[in-house]
Amino acid sequence: MAVEAIALNLRYPRGVVRHIAIDEDEADNVLAAADILIYGSFLEEQSFPGILIKSMSFGKPIIAPDLSMIKKYVDDRVNGYLFPKEKISVLTRIILQMISEGKLSPLVHNVSSLAKDTAKNLMVMETVEGYASLLENLLKFPSEVAFPKAVTEIPPKLKEEWKWNLFAASAHSTYANRTLRSLIFLDKLEEQWSQSQTGGSGSVIAIDESFPYDI
């Protein structure tokens, strides 16, 4: 296997690095037991590798080649470690720098902590694009309505750096309170809609109220 060949070229003892086939549902257990994840593929992916997202979300430091898609989200020695794909021998130096007295160095723990935030934002980005694409294909708007922007036009800032502070109120409120406020809001909206259908104002008045909600 490629990684085993790399290990031998780097003069690691034979058998230290082994390829073990595992089921997908066992990957979490393997990552939980690992100290470092080395990404050995040099293939230019169209999206950020899922195994790296999972490893980063587990708080495991990653070492990966400096492929364009990986460099887009991983800064060397900030939220991960990168090595030039043309010089795989750099791997040895990186690993030696990461380990101090048989343990991962404090710097590596800091890098892993920042990587967790990166992984969280990457997962949100996938969710935002997925829901936006779903709505784009499901919702049909009348001709007099201004069409929303396409999924491809979503500003990268909104997808890559999620505004977690906006959910602070929801995180600190109880489920019962959130549900009650949601029902009150929907009752008001339904009442105004009923009035507009029975010859009331003719239009729905905007409700000047916001509430946290869960999807």
N, C-alpha and C positions, 0 to 999 in steps of 0.2 A: 504494500500500500504506500501511497505517496508520503504520508507523515512518517511512517516507519523508515522509509528510505532517507528522508531528511534527517531523522535521528541518527541513523548509521553514518551518514556523511558528516554529521557534527560530532562523531566519535562517542556517542552515548553507547553504553553496553547493550548488546543484543538482548532483546526481551524487555527492556525498560519501557519502551513505547510499543504498545500492541493495539491492533485494530480489533475491537469487540463489537459484534453486531447486537443491537438492542432494539426492542420494540419502542415505538414512539411514546407510549404511555410510561415507559421506564426512564425516559430522558430526564425527567425532573429529579428522580432519585440519584441518577448519576451526577447531575450538575450539583445537587446538594452536597454530595460527598467530595466534589472536586475543589481544588484550591485555585486553579488557573484554567482558563479555556484558551486554547490555541486554535485559531481558525486557519485551516490548512488549504483552503481552496483559493486558486488564483483566477477563477472564472469571474468575469465582470457581470455582476447581477444587475437586473433592472430595478430591484428593490432591496432594501436593507435586509441582510440575512436574518431569518427568524431565530436561528439558534443563538445569534449574538444578542438579540433583544432579550431572549429568555435568560441567558447567562447574566446580562447586565442587570436585569430585574431581580435576579437572585443575589446580587451584590458580589458577583464573581468577577475578578479582573480579567479582561480579554486582551489577547495579543493577536493581531490580524495584519495581513498584508495591506499596503497602502493603495488599495483599489479605489477608484473614483467614488463609488457609492458609499464605501465605508468612510473615506476621508470627509465626506460631506457632513457626517454626523459625529465622527470621533476625532478629537484633537489629541495628538500624541502627548502622553504623560499628563493629560488633563482629565479625560474620562475613559481612557484606554491606552493601549500601547500599539504603535504601528511599526512595521519593518518594511523596508523596500523589497518588493517581490523579486528583484534581481539579485539581492544579497541576503539569502536566507540564513547565512552564517551569523547575521546580526541577532538572530533569535537567542543564541547562547548568551550574548552580552546583556540582552534585555532581561532574561530570566535571572541571571546572576545579580543584576541591579535590583530586581524586585524582591529578592530573598536576603534577609539579614538574620544571621545566627539561627538558621534553620526555619525561620518564620517569614511571613510576608511583612515587608517594611511598613511603617506608619504611612508613608507616602502612597503606597499601593492601596491602603484602606481608604485614604482620602479620594483617590482616583475611582475606586469602586463605588463610593458614596455618590459622587457626581454622576457616575454612569447609571445609577438607579433613576435619577431624574431624567436623564436622556432617554432611557428605555420607556419611562412612563409617558413622556411626550411623544415618542415614536408610536406607541400603542394608541394614543389619542388621535394622532394624525391619521392612522389607518381607519379608526372609527369614524372620524369626521368625513373623510373621503368616501367611506362606505355608505354612510347614511345619506350624504349629499347626493351620491350617485343613485341610491335607491329612490329618494324623493324626486329626483330629476326624471326618472323613468316612470314613476307612478302618478305624479300630480299632473293634471291637465287644467290649464288656465284658460279662462274666456279671453276672447280677442281684445277686450277693452282693458285688460290687466297688464301692467308692465311685467315682463318676464324677469325672473331672477337671473343672476349671473350663472354661467356654467360652472361645473365642478372644477374645471381646469383653471378658472379665474379666481378661485379662493386664494386670498393672499397667503403666501408661505408662512408669514409671521403668525397667522391664526392657527395654522396646522402644526407648526414646529414648536411653538412656545405657548402651551395652553395656559390660560389665565386661571390657575387653581384658586387664587384668592377670591374669585367671584362665587365660589362654591362654599366659602367659609360659613355663611349663614346656614346653608343646608346641612353642613357637617355637624353643626352645634345644635340643631333643632331636632326634636324628637319626630319619629315617624308619624305619630298621631297628629301632631301640630301641622306638619307638612301636608298631610292628607286633608285635614280640616280646611286649611287655607286654600288648597286646590279646589275643593268642593265648593267653597264660598265663591271663589272666582268664577267657576263654571256656572253656578246658579245665576250670578249676576249677568253673565254673558247670555245665557239661555233666556233670561227674562227680557233683556233688551231685544234679542232676536225675535221673540214672540210678539213684542209690541210693534216692531217694524213690519211684521207679517200681517197684523190685524189693523193696519192703517194708522199706526201711531206716528212717530217722527219721520218714518220713511227711510231712516238710516240708522245704523248701529253706532251708538256713542262710544267713543274710546274709553276704556276703563283705565283710570290712572292708578294702577296698582301693579306691583310686581310680587312674585312669590317664588321661593325655591321649589324645585320639583325633581323627581327622579324618573329616569327612563328605564 
